[in-house]
Amino acid sequence: MERSTGSASRDRAVGADRLARVGGAVEEVYRKSSYKYDSIEQAFPKADPGLEPFGSDVLIQLKSAPTHSSGGIALVSESRETDQWNMQVGKVIAFGPVVFCNRETLKNWPEGKWCDIGDFVRVPKYGGDRWWVEAPGSLDGKAMFVLFNDLDLKGRVPADKVLDMIAYI
């Protein structure tokens, strides 16, 4: 490759090996933390939410914040609480009587239900009506529930991805 001494005509080509090294470094910077759950039951402890939803509301139990990273590092309570309030993955617990229905005719939507009780879904980070309940035997003794309108659900999460998904930034 010929190089000119003039700054305007310098060769600015970057080799493929250099791009691969830089790309690897960028991936390292943006790698997410990973958390450790022993089971689905640990992420979603049994708890009584204390209510049945009305109208078009869907009752969701949010995934509990983990106590340790996958590397075994204990997470402090402030970090866990932030994780819990930012959690966007939940388990469908109950439906209000007109979920997935046309609000004027009360007939089922032509495309049917978007999810079923027991499915895992992604929900918005903000909004909904959130509350804690006691969950004896859980990681921290409590579980968080939230009510969302059926139109606010974002998508179904495959069961094999639930424990690994970190759906917030």
ZILINFEN-V512366 format. One record per pair of residues at least 24 apart in sequence whose C-alpha atoms are under 6 Angstrom apart, sorted by the first residue. I is the first residue (numbers start at 1). J is the second residue. Records with the same first field share a line. If there is no record, write none. Layout:
I->J + J
This chain:
34->69 + 70
35->69 + 70
36->68 + 69 + 70
45->138
47->135
53->96
54->96
55->96 + 97 + 98
56->96 + 98 + 99 + 149 + 150
57->96 + 147 + 148 + 149 + 150
58->95 + 147 + 148 + 150
59->93 + 94 + 146 + 147
60->90 + 91 + 92 + 93 + 145 + 146
61->90 + 91 + 144 + 145
62->89 + 90 + 144 + 145
63->89 + 90
86->125
88->122 + 123 + 125 + 167
89->121 + 122
90->120 + 121
91->119 + 120
92->117 + 118 + 119
93->117
120->156 + 157
121->155 + 156 + 157
122->154 + 155
123->153 + 154
